[in-house]
Amino acid sequence: MVETAASMGLAEIGDKDSIPLIIDACRKAPADSAAVIAAFLVYFDDNTAQTAVDQYIPKDRARLYRDATAYGKTTPFSAPLN
C-alpha cells in the first residue's frame, strides 16, 4: 500500500527521477501488487516507464489506463477532470 501511494504521489508531481524506484518496487512486489504500483507509470512521458507498464500490467488493462489518461483522468482510478 505504501509503494502504491508513493507511486501515485510521484506520478502526480511528475518526478521522473523516481521512475527507477517505482520500477524497483514493482520488481520486488507480488504480481497483483506490481500491476497496481506500475499503473501510475502510465503518466510519465518516458520510454522506460512505458516499457515497465507493458511488463507489469496486462495488455488490456494497460490500454485502458492509457486511454483514461488521454481522456483527462488524473490517475487510472480517478474520475475525469471535467
N, CA, C and O atoms as a Maestro MAE file, in Angstrom:
{
 s_m_m2io_version
 :::
 2.0.0
}

f_m_ct {
 s_m_title
 :::
 protein
 m_atom[328] {
  # First column is atom index #
  i_m_mmod_type
  r_m_x_coord
  r_m_y_coord
  r_m_z_coord
  i_m_residue_number
  s_m_chain_name
  s_m_pdb_residue_name
  s_m_pdb_atom_name
  i_m_atomic_number
  :::
  1 25 0.822 -1.195 0.000 1 A "MET " " N  " 7
  2 3 0.000 0.000 0.000 1 A "MET " " CA " 6
  3 2 0.864 1.257 0.000 1 A "MET " " C  " 6
  4 15 0.535 2.250 -0.648 1 A "MET " " O  " 8
  5 25 1.959 1.201 0.725 2 A "VAL " " N  " 7
  6 3 2.846 2.357 0.788 2 A "VAL " " CA " 6
  7 2 3.461 2.633 -0.585 2 A "VAL " " C  " 6
  8 15 3.522 3.779 -1.029 2 A "VAL " " O  " 8
  9 25 3.916 1.568 -1.250 3 A "GLU " " N  " 7
  10 3 4.509 1.745 -2.569 3 A "GLU " " CA " 6
  11 2 3.497 2.284 -3.572 3 A "GLU " " C  " 6
  12 15 3.842 3.104 -4.423 3 A "GLU " " O  " 8
  13 25 2.248 1.827 -3.476 4 A "THR " " N  " 7
  14 3 1.202 2.309 -4.370 4 A "THR " " CA " 6
  15 2 0.951 3.790 -4.146 4 A "THR " " C  " 6
  16 15 0.864 4.561 -5.103 4 A "THR " " O  " 8
  17 25 0.836 4.189 -2.893 5 A "ALA " " N  " 7
  18 3 0.604 5.602 -2.578 5 A "ALA " " CA " 6
  19 2 1.783 6.460 -3.021 5 A "ALA " " C  " 6
  20 15 1.598 7.565 -3.532 5 A "ALA " " O  " 8
  21 25 2.987 5.951 -2.824 6 A "ALA " " N  " 7
  22 3 4.179 6.690 -3.237 6 A "ALA " " CA " 6
  23 2 4.223 6.825 -4.757 6 A "ALA " " C  " 6
  24 15 4.530 7.895 -5.283 6 A "ALA " " O  " 8
  25 25 3.918 5.742 -5.456 7 A "SER " " N  " 7
  26 3 3.899 5.766 -6.918 7 A "SER " " CA " 6
  27 2 2.901 6.800 -7.422 7 A "SER " " C  " 6
  28 15 3.197 7.558 -8.345 7 A "SER " " O  " 8
  29 25 1.728 6.828 -6.820 8 A "MET " " N  " 7
  30 3 0.701 7.780 -7.218 8 A "MET " " CA " 6
  31 2 1.176 9.210 -6.974 8 A "MET " " C  " 6
  32 15 1.046 10.064 -7.852 8 A "MET " " O  " 8
  33 25 1.717 9.474 -5.810 9 A "GLY " " N  " 7
  34 3 2.172 10.825 -5.478 9 A "GLY " " CA " 6
  35 2 3.301 11.295 -6.381 9 A "GLY " " C  " 6
  36 15 3.313 12.442 -6.827 9 A "GLY " " O  " 8
  37 25 4.243 10.410 -6.645 10 A "LEU " " N  " 7
  38 3 5.369 10.774 -7.503 10 A "LEU " " CA " 6
  39 2 4.921 11.023 -8.937 10 A "LEU " " C  " 6
  40 15 5.453 11.903 -9.614 10 A "LEU " " O  " 8
  41 25 3.950 10.254 -9.397 11 A "ALA " " N  " 7
  42 3 3.406 10.480 -10.737 11 A "ALA " " CA " 6
  43 2 2.653 11.806 -10.795 11 A "ALA " " C  " 6
  44 15 2.749 12.538 -11.781 11 A "ALA " " O  " 8
  45 25 1.913 12.109 -9.748 12 A "GLU " " N  " 7
  46 3 1.141 13.359 -9.721 12 A "GLU " " CA " 6
  47 2 2.038 14.583 -9.796 12 A "GLU " " C  " 6
  48 15 1.668 15.587 -10.403 12 A "GLU " " O  " 8
  49 25 3.222 14.508 -9.181 13 A "ILE " " N  " 7
  50 3 4.124 15.663 -9.244 13 A "ILE " " CA " 6
  51 2 5.094 15.558 -10.416 13 A "ILE " " C  " 6
  52 15 5.913 16.452 -10.627 13 A "ILE " " O  " 8
  53 25 5.004 14.468 -11.180 14 A "GLY " " N  " 7
  54 3 5.836 14.312 -12.372 14 A "GLY " " CA " 6
  55 2 7.311 14.115 -12.089 14 A "GLY " " C  " 6
  56 15 8.158 14.583 -12.850 14 A "GLY " " O  " 8
  57 25 7.628 13.429 -11.005 15 A "ASP " " N  " 7
  58 3 9.022 13.207 -10.604 15 A "ASP " " CA " 6
  59 2 9.657 12.088 -11.431 15 A "ASP " " C  " 6
  60 15 9.633 10.923 -11.033 15 A "ASP " " O  " 8
  61 25 10.226 12.451 -12.588 16 A "LYS " " N  " 7
  62 3 10.819 11.455 -13.479 16 A "LYS " " CA " 6
  63 2 12.010 10.730 -12.845 16 A "LYS " " C  " 6
  64 15 12.311 9.596 -13.215 16 A "LYS " " O  " 8
  65 25 12.680 11.371 -11.903 17 A "ASP " " N  " 7
  66 3 13.812 10.725 -11.228 17 A "ASP " " CA " 6
  67 2 13.373 9.515 -10.408 17 A "ASP " " C  " 6
  68 15 14.193 8.665 -10.060 17 A "ASP " " O  " 8
  69 25 12.090 9.439 -10.102 18 A "SER " " N  " 7
  70 3 11.585 8.330 -9.291 18 A "SER " " CA " 6
  71 2 11.223 7.096 -10.113 18 A "SER " " C  " 6
  72 15 10.924 6.046 -9.543 18 A "SER " " O  " 8
  73 25 11.245 7.201 -11.426 19 A "ILE " " N  " 7
  74 3 10.848 6.075 -12.274 19 A "ILE " " CA " 6
  75 2 11.614 4.797 -11.931 19 A "ILE " " C  " 6
  76 15 10.984 3.753 -11.764 19 A "ILE " " O  " 8
  77 25 12.947 4.833 -11.818 20 A "PRO " " N  " 7
  78 3 13.661 3.594 -11.459 20 A "PRO " " CA " 6
  79 2 13.241 3.030 -10.095 20 A "PRO " " C  " 6
  80 15 13.213 1.814 -9.902 20 A "PRO " " O  " 8
  81 25 12.917 3.914 -9.163 21 A "LEU " " N  " 7
  82 3 12.484 3.463 -7.833 21 A "LEU " " CA " 6
  83 2 11.117 2.785 -7.903 21 A "LEU " " C  " 6
  84 15 10.886 1.776 -7.236 21 A "LEU " " O  " 8
  85 25 10.225 3.334 -8.701 22 A "ILE " " N  " 7
  86 3 8.898 2.736 -8.863 22 A "ILE " " CA " 6
  87 2 9.025 1.371 -9.543 22 A "ILE " " C  " 6
  88 15 8.365 0.409 -9.151 22 A "ILE " " O  " 8
  89 25 9.871 1.300 -10.556 23 A "ILE " " N  " 7
  90 3 10.079 0.029 -11.250 23 A "ILE " " CA " 6
  91 2 10.694 -1.002 -10.312 23 A "ILE " " C  " 6
  92 15 10.331 -2.177 -10.362 23 A "ILE " " O  " 8
  93 25 11.611 -0.579 -9.468 24 A "ASP " " N  " 7
  94 3 12.211 -1.494 -8.495 24 A "ASP " " CA " 6
  95 2 11.163 -2.002 -7.515 24 A "ASP " " C  " 6
  96 15 11.186 -3.174 -7.138 24 A "ASP " " O  " 8
  97 25 10.248 -1.139 -7.102 25 A "ALA " " N  " 7
  98 3 9.157 -1.567 -6.212 25 A "ALA " " CA " 6
  99 2 8.283 -2.594 -6.913 25 A "ALA " " C  " 6
  100 15 7.838 -3.558 -6.290 25 A "ALA " " O  " 8
  101 25 8.034 -2.397 -8.205 26 A "CYS " " N  " 7
  102 3 7.252 -3.373 -8.986 26 A "CYS " " CA " 6
  103 2 7.970 -4.718 -9.038 26 A "CYS " " C  " 6
  104 15 7.357 -5.773 -8.874 26 A "CYS " " O  " 8
  105 25 9.257 -4.660 -9.266 27 A "ARG " " N  " 7
  106 3 10.070 -5.878 -9.383 27 A "ARG " " CA " 6
  107 2 10.020 -6.712 -8.090 27 A "ARG " " C  " 6
  108 15 10.035 -7.942 -8.138 27 A "ARG " " O  " 8
  109 25 9.963 -6.044 -6.966 28 A "LYS " " N  " 7
  110 3 10.001 -6.720 -5.665 28 A "LYS " " CA " 6
  111 2 8.614 -7.147 -5.172 28 A "LYS " " C  " 6
  112 15 8.507 -7.958 -4.253 28 A "LYS " " O  " 8
  113 25 7.573 -6.613 -5.771 29 A "ALA " " N  " 7
  114 3 6.210 -6.866 -5.294 29 A "ALA " " CA " 6
  115 2 5.607 -8.097 -5.967 29 A "ALA " " C  " 6
  116 15 6.024 -8.480 -7.061 29 A "ALA " " O  " 8
  117 25 4.614 -8.722 -5.302 30 A "PRO " " N  " 7
  118 3 3.851 -9.788 -5.971 30 A "PRO " " CA " 6
  119 2 3.176 -9.216 -7.226 30 A "PRO " " C  " 6
  120 15 2.931 -8.013 -7.305 30 A "PRO " " O  " 8
  121 25 2.879 -10.072 -8.197 31 A "ALA " " N  " 7
  122 3 2.369 -9.630 -9.498 31 A "ALA " " CA " 6
  123 2 1.148 -8.713 -9.396 31 A "ALA " " C  " 6
  124 15 1.097 -7.689 -10.077 31 A "ALA " " O  " 8
  125 25 0.175 -9.055 -8.567 32 A "ASP " " N  " 7
  126 3 -1.024 -8.210 -8.444 32 A "ASP " " CA " 6
  127 2 -0.683 -6.825 -7.906 32 A "ASP " " C  " 6
  128 15 -1.194 -5.816 -8.391 32 A "ASP " " O  " 8
  129 25 0.177 -6.790 -6.912 33 A "SER " " N  " 7
  130 3 0.589 -5.507 -6.340 33 A "SER " " CA " 6
  131 2 1.436 -4.721 -7.326 33 A "SER " " C  " 6
  132 15 1.295 -3.502 -7.425 33 A "SER " " O  " 8
  133 25 2.310 -5.397 -8.054 34 A "ALA " " N  " 7
  134 3 3.164 -4.731 -9.036 34 A "ALA " " CA " 6
  135 2 2.325 -4.037 -10.102 34 A "ALA " " C  " 6
  136 15 2.665 -2.941 -10.549 34 A "ALA " " O  " 8
  137 25 1.238 -4.669 -10.504 35 A "ALA " " N  " 7
  138 3 0.370 -4.075 -11.520 35 A "ALA " " CA " 6
  139 2 -0.266 -2.779 -11.019 35 A "ALA " " C  " 6
  140 15 -0.431 -1.835 -11.791 35 A "ALA " " O  " 8
  141 25 -0.618 -2.726 -9.754 36 A "VAL " " N  " 7
  142 3 -1.222 -1.513 -9.191 36 A "VAL " " CA " 6
  143 2 -0.165 -0.423 -9.055 36 A "VAL " " C  " 6
  144 15 -0.420 0.735 -9.383 36 A "VAL " " O  " 8
  145 25 1.012 -0.788 -8.576 37 A "ILE " " N  " 7
  146 3 2.097 0.190 -8.443 37 A "ILE " " CA " 6
  147 2 2.475 0.742 -9.818 37 A "ILE " " C  " 6
  148 15 2.663 1.948 -9.974 37 A "ILE " " O  " 8
  149 25 2.584 -0.131 -10.803 38 A "ALA " " N  " 7
  150 3 3.008 0.271 -12.149 38 A "ALA " " CA " 6
  151 2 1.962 1.102 -12.879 38 A "ALA " " C  " 6
  152 15 2.294 1.802 -13.837 38 A "ALA " " O  " 8
  153 25 0.713 1.041 -12.450 39 A "ALA " " N  " 7
  154 3 -0.348 1.776 -13.140 39 A "ALA " " CA " 6
  155 2 -0.037 3.262 -13.238 39 A "ALA " " C  " 6
  156 15 -0.427 3.909 -14.210 39 A "ALA " " O  " 8
  157 25 0.646 3.802 -12.267 40 A "PHE " " N  " 7
  158 3 0.925 5.237 -12.260 40 A "PHE " " CA " 6
  159 2 2.078 5.613 -13.175 40 A "PHE " " C  " 6
  160 15 2.275 6.792 -13.469 40 A "PHE " " O  " 8
  161 25 2.842 4.627 -13.629 41 A "LEU " " N  " 7
  162 3 3.911 4.895 -14.589 41 A "LEU " " CA " 6
  163 2 3.344 5.351 -15.932 41 A "LEU " " C  " 6
  164 15 4.058 5.967 -16.724 41 A "LEU " " O  " 8
  165 25 2.092 5.062 -16.194 42 A "VAL " " N  " 7
  166 3 1.466 5.456 -17.455 42 A "VAL " " CA " 6
  167 2 1.473 6.980 -17.627 42 A "VAL " " C  " 6
  168 15 1.378 7.464 -18.755 42 A "VAL " " O  " 8
  169 25 1.581 7.735 -16.547 43 A "TYR " " N  " 7
  170 3 1.541 9.192 -16.617 43 A "TYR " " CA " 6
  171 2 2.878 9.830 -16.929 43 A "TYR " " C  " 6
  172 15 2.958 11.046 -17.099 43 A "TYR " " O  " 8
  173 25 3.931 9.031 -17.007 44 A "PHE " " N  " 7
  174 3 5.239 9.570 -17.339 44 A "PHE " " CA " 6
  175 2 5.479 9.469 -18.842 44 A "PHE " " C  " 6
  176 15 5.293 8.405 -19.432 44 A "PHE " " O  " 8
  177 25 5.886 10.553 -19.450 45 A "ASP " " N  " 7
  178 3 6.259 10.555 -20.863 45 A "ASP " " CA " 6
  179 2 7.716 10.111 -20.940 45 A "ASP " " C  " 6
  180 15 8.626 10.914 -21.144 45 A "ASP " " O  " 8
  181 25 7.902 8.810 -20.772 46 A "ASP " " N  " 7
  182 3 9.240 8.246 -20.672 46 A "ASP " " CA " 6
  183 2 9.199 6.804 -21.167 46 A "ASP " " C  " 6
  184 15 8.339 6.026 -20.755 46 A "ASP " " O  " 8
  185 25 10.120 6.452 -22.043 47 A "ASN " " N  " 7
  186 3 10.126 5.105 -22.619 47 A "ASN " " CA " 6
  187 2 10.328 4.017 -21.564 47 A "ASN " " C  " 6
  188 15 9.690 2.966 -21.635 47 A "ASN " " O  " 8
  189 25 11.198 4.252 -20.598 48 A "THR " " N  " 7
  190 3 11.441 3.257 -19.551 48 A "THR " " CA " 6
  191 2 10.172 3.010 -18.745 48 A "THR " " C  " 6
  192 15 9.847 1.865 -18.429 48 A "THR " " O  " 8
  193 25 9.466 4.066 -18.418 49 A "ALA " " N  " 7
  194 3 8.212 3.935 -17.662 49 A "ALA " " CA " 6
  195 2 7.182 3.161 -18.478 49 A "ALA " " C  " 6
  196 15 6.506 2.280 -17.948 49 A "ALA " " O  " 8
  197 25 7.060 3.482 -19.753 50 A "GLN " " N  " 7
  198 3 6.065 2.813 -20.583 50 A "GLN " " CA " 6
  199 2 6.410 1.340 -20.817 50 A "GLN " " C  " 6
  200 15 5.515 0.501 -20.915 50 A "GLN " " O  " 8
  201 25 7.695 1.030 -20.906 51 A "THR " " N  " 7
  202 3 8.117 -0.365 -21.018 51 A "THR " " CA " 6
  203 2 7.733 -1.134 -19.758 51 A "THR " " C  " 6
  204 15 7.299 -2.283 -19.838 51 A "THR " " O  " 8
  205 25 7.893 -0.506 -18.603 52 A "ALA " " N  " 7
  206 3 7.519 -1.148 -17.335 52 A "ALA " " CA " 6
  207 2 6.009 -1.349 -17.252 52 A "ALA " " C  " 6
  208 15 5.547 -2.365 -16.732 52 A "ALA " " O  " 8
  209 25 5.241 -0.395 -17.755 53 A "VAL " " N  " 7
  210 3 3.781 -0.562 -17.790 53 A "VAL " " CA " 6
  211 2 3.453 -1.835 -18.555 53 A "VAL " " C  " 6
  212 15 2.651 -2.654 -18.107 53 A "VAL " " O  " 8
  213 25 4.085 -1.990 -19.718 54 A "ASP " " N  " 7
  214 3 3.825 -3.173 -20.543 54 A "ASP " " CA " 6
  215 2 4.311 -4.463 -19.883 54 A "ASP " " C  " 6
  216 15 3.763 -5.537 -20.134 54 A "ASP " " O  " 8
  217 25 5.320 -4.359 -19.056 55 A "GLN " " N  " 7
  218 3 5.865 -5.543 -18.381 55 A "GLN " " CA " 6
  219 2 5.013 -5.984 -17.196 55 A "GLN " " C  " 6
  220 15 4.833 -7.182 -16.979 55 A "GLN " " O  " 8
  221 25 4.490 -5.042 -16.434 56 A "TYR " " N  " 7
  222 3 3.824 -5.376 -15.174 56 A "TYR " " CA " 6
  223 2 2.298 -5.355 -15.216 56 A "TYR " " C  " 6
  224 15 1.641 -5.857 -14.304 56 A "TYR " " O  " 8
  225 25 1.741 -4.778 -16.267 57 A "ILE " " N  " 7
  226 3 0.287 -4.661 -16.343 57 A "ILE " " CA " 6
  227 2 -0.205 -5.452 -17.548 57 A "ILE " " C  " 6
  228 15 0.359 -5.326 -18.635 57 A "ILE " " O  " 8
  229 25 -1.243 -6.263 -17.378 58 A "PRO " " N  " 7
  230 3 -1.797 -6.977 -18.531 58 A "PRO " " CA " 6
  231 2 -2.172 -5.990 -19.647 58 A "PRO " " C  " 6
  232 15 -2.611 -4.871 -19.382 58 A "PRO " " O  " 8
  233 25 -1.991 -6.428 -20.893 59 A "LYS " " N  " 7
  234 3 -2.183 -5.551 -22.061 59 A "LYS " " CA " 6
  235 2 -3.519 -4.833 -22.084 59 A "LYS " " C  " 6
  236 15 -3.565 -3.629 -22.338 59 A "LYS " " O  " 8
  237 25 -4.598 -5.542 -21.826 60 A "ASP " " N  " 7
  238 3 -5.912 -4.905 -21.904 60 A "ASP " " CA " 6
  239 2 -6.077 -3.833 -20.834 60 A "ASP " " C  " 6
  240 15 -6.678 -2.788 -21.082 60 A "ASP " " O  " 8
  241 25 -5.544 -4.094 -19.651 61 A "ARG " " N  " 7
  242 3 -5.645 -3.106 -18.580 61 A "ARG " " CA " 6
  243 2 -4.722 -1.916 -18.854 61 A "ARG " " C  " 6
  244 15 -5.096 -0.774 -18.586 61 A "ARG " " O  " 8
  245 25 -3.528 -2.169 -19.381 62 A "ALA " " N  " 7
  246 3 -2.614 -1.074 -19.724 62 A "ALA " " CA " 6
  247 2 -3.241 -0.157 -20.768 62 A "ALA " " C  " 6
  248 15 -3.120 1.065 -20.681 62 A "ALA " " O  " 8
  249 25 -3.910 -0.746 -21.753 63 A "ARG " " N  " 7
  250 3 -4.590 0.051 -22.782 63 A "ARG " " CA " 6
  251 2 -5.680 0.903 -22.148 63 A "ARG " " C  " 6
  252 15 -5.835 2.075 -22.492 63 A "ARG " " O  " 8
  253 25 -6.433 0.318 -21.224 64 A "LEU " " N  " 7
  254 3 -7.484 1.050 -20.525 64 A "LEU " " CA " 6
  255 2 -6.901 2.245 -19.766 64 A "LEU " " C  " 6
  256 15 -7.451 3.344 -19.828 64 A "LEU " " O  " 8
  257 25 -5.797 2.038 -19.054 65 A "TYR " " N  " 7
  258 3 -5.158 3.120 -18.306 65 A "TYR " " CA " 6
  259 2 -4.657 4.210 -19.237 65 A "TYR " " C  " 6
  260 15 -4.803 5.397 -18.943 65 A "TYR " " O  " 8
  261 25 -4.063 3.812 -20.367 66 A "ARG " " N  " 7
  262 3 -3.565 4.812 -21.320 66 A "ARG " " CA " 6
  263 2 -4.724 5.596 -21.935 66 A "ARG " " C  " 6
  264 15 -4.623 6.806 -22.136 66 A "ARG " " O  " 8
  265 25 -5.806 4.912 -22.226 67 A "ASP " " N  " 7
  266 3 -6.981 5.597 -22.756 67 A "ASP " " CA " 6
  267 2 -7.552 6.570 -21.726 67 A "ASP " " C  " 6
  268 15 -7.961 7.678 -22.074 67 A "ASP " " O  " 8
  269 25 -7.579 6.163 -20.480 68 A "ALA " " N  " 7
  270 3 -8.089 7.033 -19.409 68 A "ALA " " CA " 6
  271 2 -7.253 8.300 -19.319 68 A "ALA " " C  " 6
  272 15 -7.795 9.385 -19.108 68 A "ALA " " O  " 8
  273 25 -5.955 8.177 -19.475 69 A "THR " " N  " 7
  274 3 -5.079 9.346 -19.433 69 A "THR " " CA " 6
  275 2 -5.408 10.287 -20.584 69 A "THR " " C  " 6
  276 15 -5.454 11.505 -20.412 69 A "THR " " O  " 8
  277 25 -5.634 9.714 -21.746 70 A "ALA " " N  " 7
  278 3 -5.943 10.516 -22.930 70 A "ALA " " CA " 6
  279 2 -7.265 11.261 -22.780 70 A "ALA " " C  " 6
  280 15 -7.457 12.312 -23.392 70 A "ALA " " O  " 8
  281 25 -8.167 10.729 -21.980 71 A "TYR " " N  " 7
  282 3 -9.472 11.362 -21.796 71 A "TYR " " CA " 6
  283 2 -9.552 12.199 -20.528 71 A "TYR " " C  " 6
  284 15 -10.649 12.518 -20.070 71 A "TYR " " O  " 8
  285 25 -8.414 12.558 -19.958 72 A "GLY " " N  " 7
  286 3 -8.391 13.530 -18.887 72 A "GLY " " CA " 6
  287 2 -8.502 13.023 -17.476 72 A "GLY " " C  " 6
  288 15 -8.773 13.813 -16.571 72 A "GLY " " O  " 8
  289 25 -8.308 11.747 -17.242 73 A "LYS " " N  " 7
  290 3 -8.324 11.273 -15.861 73 A "LYS " " CA " 6
  291 2 -6.974 11.584 -15.225 73 A "LYS " " C  " 6
  292 15 -5.934 11.455 -15.869 73 A "LYS " " O  " 8
  293 25 -6.994 11.989 -13.976 74 A "THR " " N  " 7
  294 3 -5.754 12.343 -13.299 74 A "THR " " CA " 6
  295 2 -4.965 11.124 -12.892 74 A "THR " " C  " 6
  296 15 -3.735 11.174 -12.854 74 A "THR " " O  " 8
  297 25 -5.641 10.024 -12.584 75 A "THR " " N  " 7
  298 3 -4.996 8.750 -12.300 75 A "THR " " CA " 6
  299 2 -5.861 7.665 -12.902 75 A "THR " " C  " 6
  300 15 -7.024 7.922 -13.212 75 A "THR " " O  " 8
  301 25 -5.337 6.452 -13.083 76 A "PRO " " N  " 7
  302 3 -6.169 5.395 -13.663 76 A "PRO " " CA " 6
  303 2 -7.416 5.085 -12.845 76 A "PRO " " C  " 6
  304 15 -8.354 4.471 -13.354 76 A "PRO " " O  " 8
  305 25 -7.434 5.503 -11.586 77 A "PHE " " N  " 7
  306 3 -8.520 5.138 -10.690 77 A "PHE " " CA " 6
  307 2 -9.415 6.314 -10.330 77 A "PHE " " C  " 6
  308 15 -10.289 6.178 -9.474 77 A "PHE " " O  " 8
  309 25 -9.218 7.466 -10.965 78 A "SER " " N  " 7
  310 3 -9.969 8.660 -10.576 78 A "SER " " CA " 6
  311 2 -11.081 8.991 -11.565 78 A "SER " " C  " 6
  312 15 -11.197 8.395 -12.636 78 A "SER " " O  " 8
  313 25 -11.879 9.949 -11.169 79 A "ALA " " N  " 7
  314 3 -12.933 10.454 -12.046 79 A "ALA " " CA " 6
  315 2 -12.310 11.433 -13.053 79 A "ALA " " C  " 6
  316 15 -11.225 11.962 -12.809 79 A "ALA " " O  " 8
  317 25 -12.979 11.671 -14.165 80 A "PRO " " N  " 7
  318 3 -12.470 12.653 -15.136 80 A "PRO " " CA " 6
  319 2 -12.351 14.040 -14.504 80 A "PRO " " C  " 6
  320 15 -13.048 14.364 -13.542 80 A "PRO " " O  " 8
  321 25 -11.467 14.834 -15.056 81 A "LEU " " N  " 7
  322 3 -11.253 16.181 -14.533 81 A "LEU " " CA " 6
  323 2 -12.433 17.113 -14.812 81 A "LEU " " C  " 6
  324 15 -12.620 18.077 -14.070 81 A "LEU " " O  " 8
  325 25 -13.231 16.867 -15.844 82 A "ASN " " N  " 7
  326 3 -14.319 17.786 -16.199 82 A "ASN " " CA " 6
  327 2 -15.380 17.774 -15.151 82 A "ASN " " C  " 6
  328 15 -16.377 18.486 -15.274 82 A "ASN " " O  " 8
  :::
 }
 m_bond[327] {
  # First column is bond index #
  i_m_from
  i_m_to
  i_m_order
  :::
  1 1 2 1
  2 2 3 1
  3 3 4 2
  4 3 5 1
  5 5 6 1
  6 6 7 1
  7 7 8 2
  8 7 9 1
  9 9 10 1
  10 10 11 1
  11 11 12 2
  12 11 13 1
  13 13 14 1
  14 14 15 1
  15 15 16 2
  16 15 17 1
  17 17 18 1
  18 18 19 1
  19 19 20 2
  20 19 21 1
  21 21 22 1
  22 22 23 1
  23 23 24 2
  24 23 25 1
  25 25 26 1
  26 26 27 1
  27 27 28 2
  28 27 29 1
  29 29 30 1
  30 30 31 1
  31 31 32 2
  32 31 33 1
  33 33 34 1
  34 34 35 1
  35 35 36 2
  36 35 37 1
  37 37 38 1
  38 38 39 1
  39 39 40 2
  40 39 41 1
  41 41 42 1
  42 42 43 1
  43 43 44 2
  44 43 45 1
  45 45 46 1
  46 46 47 1
  47 47 48 2
  48 47 49 1
  49 49 50 1
  50 50 51 1
  51 51 52 2
  52 51 53 1
  53 53 54 1
  54 54 55 1
  55 55 56 2
  56 55 57 1
  57 57 58 1
  58 58 59 1
  59 59 60 2
  60 59 61 1
  61 61 62 1
  62 62 63 1
  63 63 64 2
  64 63 65 1
  65 65 66 1
  66 66 67 1
  67 67 68 2
  68 67 69 1
  69 69 70 1
  70 70 71 1
  71 71 72 2
  72 71 73 1
  73 73 74 1
  74 74 75 1
  75 75 76 2
  76 75 77 1
  77 77 78 1
  78 78 79 1
  79 79 80 2
  80 79 81 1
  81 81 82 1
  82 82 83 1
  83 83 84 2
  84 83 85 1
  85 85 86 1
  86 86 87 1
  87 87 88 2
  88 87 89 1
  89 89 90 1
  90 90 91 1
  91 91 92 2
  92 91 93 1
  93 93 94 1
  94 94 95 1
  95 95 96 2
  96 95 97 1
  97 97 98 1
  98 98 99 1
  99 99 100 2
  100 99 101 1
  101 101 102 1
  102 102 103 1
  103 103 104 2
  104 103 105 1
  105 105 106 1
  106 106 107 1
  107 107 108 2
  108 107 109 1
  109 109 110 1
  110 110 111 1
  111 111 112 2
  112 111 113 1
  113 113 114 1
  114 114 115 1
  115 115 116 2
  116 115 117 1
  117 117 118 1
  118 118 119 1
  119 119 120 2
  120 119 121 1
  121 121 122 1
  122 122 123 1
  123 123 124 2
  124 123 125 1
  125 125 126 1
  126 126 127 1
  127 127 128 2
  128 127 129 1
  129 129 130 1
  130 130 131 1
  131 131 132 2
  132 131 133 1
  133 133 134 1
  134 134 135 1
  135 135 136 2
  136 135 137 1
  137 137 138 1
  138 138 139 1
  139 139 140 2
  140 139 141 1
  141 141 142 1
  142 142 143 1
  143 143 144 2
  144 143 145 1
  145 145 146 1
  146 146 147 1
  147 147 148 2
  148 147 149 1
  149 149 150 1
  150 150 151 1
  151 151 152 2
  152 151 153 1
  153 153 154 1
  154 154 155 1
  155 155 156 2
  156 155 157 1
  157 157 158 1
  158 158 159 1
  159 159 160 2
  160 159 161 1
  161 161 162 1
  162 162 163 1
  163 163 164 2
  164 163 165 1
  165 165 166 1
  166 166 167 1
  167 167 168 2
  168 167 169 1
  169 169 170 1
  170 170 171 1
  171 171 172 2
  172 171 173 1
  173 173 174 1
  174 174 175 1
  175 175 176 2
  176 175 177 1
  177 177 178 1
  178 178 179 1
  179 179 180 2
  180 179 181 1
  181 181 182 1
  182 182 183 1
  183 183 184 2
  184 183 185 1
  185 185 186 1
  186 186 187 1
  187 187 188 2
  188 187 189 1
  189 189 190 1
  190 190 191 1
  191 191 192 2
  192 191 193 1
  193 193 194 1
  194 194 195 1
  195 195 196 2
  196 195 197 1
  197 197 198 1
  198 198 199 1
  199 199 200 2
  200 199 201 1
  201 201 202 1
  202 202 203 1
  203 203 204 2
  204 203 205 1
  205 205 206 1
  206 206 207 1
  207 207 208 2
  208 207 209 1
  209 209 210 1
  210 210 211 1
  211 211 212 2
  212 211 213 1
  213 213 214 1
  214 214 215 1
  215 215 216 2
  216 215 217 1
  217 217 218 1
  218 218 219 1
  219 219 220 2
  220 219 221 1
  221 221 222 1
  222 222 223 1
  223 223 224 2
  224 223 225 1
  225 225 226 1
  226 226 227 1
  227 227 228 2
  228 227 229 1
  229 229 230 1
  230 230 231 1
  231 231 232 2
  232 231 233 1
  233 233 234 1
  234 234 235 1
  235 235 236 2
  236 235 237 1
  237 237 238 1
  238 238 239 1
  239 239 240 2
  240 239 241 1
  241 241 242 1
  242 242 243 1
  243 243 244 2
  244 243 245 1
  245 245 246 1
  246 246 247 1
  247 247 248 2
  248 247 249 1
  249 249 250 1
  250 250 251 1
  251 251 252 2
  252 251 253 1
  253 253 254 1
  254 254 255 1
  255 255 256 2
  256 255 257 1
  257 257 258 1
  258 258 259 1
  259 259 260 2
  260 259 261 1
  261 261 262 1
  262 262 263 1
  263 263 264 2
  264 263 265 1
  265 265 266 1
  266 266 267 1
  267 267 268 2
  268 267 269 1
  269 269 270 1
  270 270 271 1
  271 271 272 2
  272 271 273 1
  273 273 274 1
  274 274 275 1
  275 275 276 2
  276 275 277 1
  277 277 278 1
  278 278 279 1
  279 279 280 2
  280 279 281 1
  281 281 282 1
  282 282 283 1
  283 283 284 2
  284 283 285 1
  285 285 286 1
  286 286 287 1
  287 287 288 2
  288 287 289 1
  289 289 290 1
  290 290 291 1
  291 291 292 2
  292 291 293 1
  293 293 294 1
  294 294 295 1
  295 295 296 2
  296 295 297 1
  297 297 298 1
  298 298 299 1
  299 299 300 2
  300 299 301 1
  301 301 302 1
  302 302 303 1
  303 303 304 2
  304 303 305 1
  305 305 306 1
  306 306 307 1
  307 307 308 2
  308 307 309 1
  309 309 310 1
  310 310 311 1
  311 311 312 2
  312 311 313 1
  313 313 314 1
  314 314 315 1
  315 315 316 2
  316 315 317 1
  317 317 318 1
  318 318 319 1
  319 319 320 2
  320 319 321 1
  321 321 322 1
  322 322 323 1
  323 323 324 2
  324 323 325 1
  325 325 326 1
  326 326 327 1
  327 327 328 2
  :::
 }
}
